[in-house]
Amino acid sequence: MNKTKLNDFNEIITGRRSIRNYDPTVKISKEEMTEILTEATLAPSSLNMQPWRFVVIDSAEGKEKLAPLAKFNQKQVETSAAVIAVFADMNNIENAEEIYSKAVELGYMPAEVKETQLPTIKGLFETVDREQLKDINLIDAGLVSMQLMLVARAHGYDTNPIGDYEKEETSKAFGMDVNRYVPVMLISIGKAAEEGYKSVRLPIDTIAEWK
């Protein structure tokens, strides 16, 4: 298990790079990957429905299966410790009872609030169409993906978000129900073998307005 933890938030965000070539000898244990995912899932989500789902692809067999489906990202697949496929669960409302009941059990929420909110939430999910729900879930999945990359940095690892891959074929290859689980992105994770490039950001005067 990697024992190096970075606690300097400024260094975490300013030092993040999109890494395409990793040290192939570095592996991440299931224990530490579980810790990374646990910390990533502290990200916010709409109504706390936590629609994100992950497939951690770290075996030789899994990478061999993924490689032809991410043909423009071969180096990341080959050299990273793992590639995490992020999905959005379109049926996440099924977990509402468990989430809200646990919140009551832990004292985070009064029971009467749960009893009031759950029917409202379920009613809301019944009124939104699939495209609206997909939009909501993709925003939440984006939040957890960014948090995952920052958490990885805190653990001493590097990442690269990948959007250019065969999404539906990847879902099928790894046994994900294509009607239920919407593919969001792949995130390669590992120890950088070379320094990533710095990149330019637009000035705030260009992208923000005060009213």
Contacts in CASP RR format, 6 or more apart in sequence:
PFRMAT RR
TARGET T0000
AUTHOR 0000-0000-0000
METHOD contacts of the structure
MODEL  1
MNKTKLNDFNEIITGRRSIRNYDPTVKISKEEMTEILTEATLAPSSLNMQ
PWRFVVIDSAEGKEKLAPLAKFNQKQVETSAAVIAVFADMNNIENAEEIY
SKAVELGYMPAEVKETQLPTIKGLFETVDREQLKDINLIDAGLVSMQLML
VARAHGYDTNPIGDYEKEETSKAFGMDVNRYVPVMLISIGKAAEEGYKSV
RLPIDTIAEWK
1 29 0 8 1.000
1 31 0 8 1.000
1 32 0 8 1.000
2 28 0 8 1.000
2 32 0 8 1.000
2 155 0 8 1.000
2 156 0 8 1.000
2 157 0 8 1.000
4 155 0 8 1.000
4 156 0 8 1.000
5 154 0 8 1.000
5 155 0 8 1.000
5 156 0 8 1.000
6 12 0 8 1.000
6 153 0 8 1.000
6 154 0 8 1.000
6 155 0 8 1.000
6 156 0 8 1.000
7 154 0 8 1.000
12 150 0 8 1.000
12 153 0 8 1.000
12 154 0 8 1.000
13 150 0 8 1.000
15 153 0 8 1.000
16 149 0 8 1.000
16 150 0 8 1.000
16 153 0 8 1.000
16 158 0 8 1.000
16 159 0 8 1.000
17 158 0 8 1.000
17 192 0 8 1.000
17 195 0 8 1.000
17 196 0 8 1.000
17 197 0 8 1.000
17 198 0 8 1.000
18 159 0 8 1.000
18 160 0 8 1.000
18 161 0 8 1.000
18 196 0 8 1.000
18 197 0 8 1.000
19 76 0 8 1.000
19 158 0 8 1.000
19 159 0 8 1.000
19 160 0 8 1.000
19 188 0 8 1.000
19 190 0 8 1.000
19 192 0 8 1.000
19 194 0 8 1.000
19 196 0 8 1.000
20 73 0 8 1.000
20 75 0 8 1.000
20 76 0 8 1.000
20 160 0 8 1.000
20 188 0 8 1.000
20 196 0 8 1.000
21 75 0 8 1.000
21 76 0 8 1.000
21 79 0 8 1.000
21 192 0 8 1.000
21 193 0 8 1.000
21 194 0 8 1.000
22 76 0 8 1.000
22 79 0 8 1.000
22 80 0 8 1.000
22 81 0 8 1.000
22 158 0 8 1.000
22 188 0 8 1.000
22 190 0 8 1.000
22 191 0 8 1.000
22 192 0 8 1.000
22 193 0 8 1.000
23 79 0 8 1.000
23 190 0 8 1.000
23 191 0 8 1.000
23 192 0 8 1.000
23 193 0 8 1.000
24 78 0 8 1.000
24 79 0 8 1.000
24 193 0 8 1.000
26 81 0 8 1.000
26 190 0 8 1.000
26 191 0 8 1.000
27 58 0 8 1.000
27 81 0 8 1.000
28 36 0 8 1.000
28 58 0 8 1.000
28 81 0 8 1.000
28 82 0 8 1.000
28 157 0 8 1.000
28 189 0 8 1.000
28 190 0 8 1.000
32 155 0 8 1.000
33 56 0 8 1.000
33 58 0 8 1.000
33 82 0 8 1.000
35 155 0 8 1.000
36 148 0 8 1.000
36 151 0 8 1.000
36 152 0 8 1.000
36 155 0 8 1.000
36 157 0 8 1.000
36 189 0 8 1.000
37 54 0 8 1.000
37 56 0 8 1.000
37 148 0 8 1.000
39 147 0 8 1.000
39 151 0 8 1.000
39 154 0 8 1.000
40 144 0 8 1.000
40 147 0 8 1.000
40 148 0 8 1.000
40 151 0 8 1.000
41 50 0 8 1.000
41 52 0 8 1.000
41 144 0 8 1.000
41 147 0 8 1.000
42 147 0 8 1.000
43 140 0 8 1.000
43 143 0 8 1.000
43 144 0 8 1.000
43 146 0 8 1.000
43 147 0 8 1.000
44 140 0 8 1.000
44 143 0 8 1.000
45 51 0 8 1.000
45 52 0 8 1.000
45 140 0 8 1.000
45 143 0 8 1.000
45 144 0 8 1.000
46 136 0 8 1.000
46 139 0 8 1.000
46 140 0 8 1.000
47 96 0 8 1.000
47 121 0 8 1.000
47 124 0 8 1.000
48 99 0 8 1.000
49 92 0 8 1.000
49 93 0 8 1.000
49 95 0 8 1.000
49 96 0 8 1.000
49 99 0 8 1.000
49 121 0 8 1.000
49 140 0 8 1.000
50 92 0 8 1.000
50 95 0 8 1.000
50 99 0 8 1.000
50 140 0 8 1.000
51 88 0 8 1.000
51 89 0 8 1.000
51 90 0 8 1.000
51 92 0 8 1.000
51 136 0 8 1.000
51 137 0 8 1.000
51 140 0 8 1.000
51 141 0 8 1.000
52 86 0 8 1.000
52 87 0 8 1.000
52 88 0 8 1.000
52 89 0 8 1.000
52 140 0 8 1.000
52 141 0 8 1.000
52 144 0 8 1.000
52 145 0 8 1.000
52 184 0 8 1.000
53 86 0 8 1.000
53 87 0 8 1.000
53 88 0 8 1.000
53 89 0 8 1.000
53 176 0 8 1.000
53 181 0 8 1.000
54 84 0 8 1.000
54 85 0 8 1.000
54 86 0 8 1.000
54 87 0 8 1.000
55 84 0 8 1.000
55 85 0 8 1.000
55 87 0 8 1.000
55 174 0 8 1.000
55 176 0 8 1.000
56 82 0 8 1.000
56 84 0 8 1.000
57 63 0 8 1.000
57 65 0 8 1.000
57 66 0 8 1.000
57 82 0 8 1.000
57 83 0 8 1.000
57 84 0 8 1.000
57 85 0 8 1.000
57 174 0 8 1.000
58 81 0 8 1.000
58 82 0 8 1.000
58 83 0 8 1.000
62 174 0 8 1.000
63 77 0 8 1.000
63 78 0 8 1.000
63 83 0 8 1.000
65 173 0 8 1.000
65 174 0 8 1.000
66 77 0 8 1.000
66 83 0 8 1.000
66 170 0 8 1.000
66 173 0 8 1.000
66 186 0 8 1.000
67 74 0 8 1.000
67 77 0 8 1.000
67 78 0 8 1.000
69 165 0 8 1.000
69 166 0 8 1.000
69 169 0 8 1.000
69 170 0 8 1.000
69 173 0 8 1.000
70 76 0 8 1.000
70 77 0 8 1.000
70 83 0 8 1.000
70 162 0 8 1.000
70 164 0 8 1.000
70 165 0 8 1.000
70 166 0 8 1.000
70 170 0 8 1.000
70 186 0 8 1.000
72 164 0 8 1.000
72 165 0 8 1.000
73 160 0 8 1.000
73 162 0 8 1.000
73 164 0 8 1.000
73 165 0 8 1.000
73 186 0 8 1.000
73 188 0 8 1.000
76 83 0 8 1.000
76 160 0 8 1.000
76 162 0 8 1.000
76 188 0 8 1.000
77 83 0 8 1.000
77 188 0 8 1.000
79 193 0 8 1.000
80 188 0 8 1.000
80 189 0 8 1.000
80 190 0 8 1.000
81 157 0 8 1.000
81 189 0 8 1.000
81 190 0 8 1.000
81 191 0 8 1.000
82 188 0 8 1.000
82 189 0 8 1.000
82 190 0 8 1.000
83 162 0 8 1.000
83 186 0 8 1.000
83 187 0 8 1.000
83 188 0 8 1.000
83 189 0 8 1.000
84 148 0 8 1.000
84 186 0 8 1.000
84 187 0 8 1.000
84 188 0 8 1.000
84 189 0 8 1.000
85 170 0 8 1.000
85 174 0 8 1.000
85 183 0 8 1.000
85 186 0 8 1.000
86 141 0 8 1.000
86 142 0 8 1.000
86 144 0 8 1.000
86 145 0 8 1.000
86 148 0 8 1.000
86 183 0 8 1.000
86 184 0 8 1.000
86 185 0 8 1.000
86 186 0 8 1.000
86 187 0 8 1.000
87 141 0 8 1.000
87 171 0 8 1.000
87 176 0 8 1.000
87 181 0 8 1.000
87 182 0 8 1.000
87 183 0 8 1.000
87 184 0 8 1.000
88 134 0 8 1.000
88 137 0 8 1.000
88 138 0 8 1.000
88 140 0 8 1.000
88 141 0 8 1.000
88 181 0 8 1.000
88 182 0 8 1.000
88 184 0 8 1.000
89 137 0 8 1.000
89 180 0 8 1.000
89 181 0 8 1.000
90 130 0 8 1.000
90 133 0 8 1.000
90 134 0 8 1.000
90 137 0 8 1.000
90 179 0 8 1.000
90 180 0 8 1.000
90 181 0 8 1.000
90 182 0 8 1.000
91 180 0 8 1.000
92 137 0 8 1.000
93 121 0 8 1.000
93 122 0 8 1.000
93 125 0 8 1.000
96 118 0 8 1.000
96 121 0 8 1.000
96 122 0 8 1.000
97 118 0 8 1.000
100 109 0 8 1.000
100 114 0 8 1.000
100 117 0 8 1.000
100 118 0 8 1.000
101 114 0 8 1.000
103 109 0 8 1.000
103 114 0 8 1.000
104 110 0 8 1.000
104 111 0 8 1.000
104 114 0 8 1.000
125 133 0 8 1.000
128 136 0 8 1.000
134 182 0 8 1.000
137 182 0 8 1.000
138 182 0 8 1.000
138 184 0 8 1.000
141 182 0 8 1.000
141 184 0 8 1.000
141 185 0 8 1.000
142 184 0 8 1.000
142 185 0 8 1.000
145 161 0 8 1.000
145 184 0 8 1.000
145 185 0 8 1.000
145 187 0 8 1.000
148 159 0 8 1.000
148 187 0 8 1.000
149 159 0 8 1.000
149 161 0 8 1.000
149 187 0 8 1.000
152 158 0 8 1.000
152 159 0 8 1.000
152 189 0 8 1.000
152 190 0 8 1.000
153 159 0 8 1.000
156 191 0 8 1.000
157 189 0 8 1.000
157 190 0 8 1.000
157 191 0 8 1.000
158 189 0 8 1.000
158 190 0 8 1.000
158 191 0 8 1.000
158 192 0 8 1.000
159 187 0 8 1.000
159 188 0 8 1.000
159 189 0 8 1.000
159 190 0 8 1.000
160 187 0 8 1.000
160 188 0 8 1.000
161 185 0 8 1.000
161 186 0 8 1.000
161 187 0 8 1.000
162 185 0 8 1.000
162 186 0 8 1.000
162 187 0 8 1.000
162 188 0 8 1.000
163 185 0 8 1.000
163 186 0 8 1.000
165 186 0 8 1.000
167 183 0 8 1.000
168 178 0 8 1.000
168 183 0 8 1.000
170 183 0 8 1.000
170 186 0 8 1.000
171 177 0 8 1.000
171 178 0 8 1.000
171 181 0 8 1.000
171 183 0 8 1.000
172 178 0 8 1.000
176 183 0 8 1.000
END
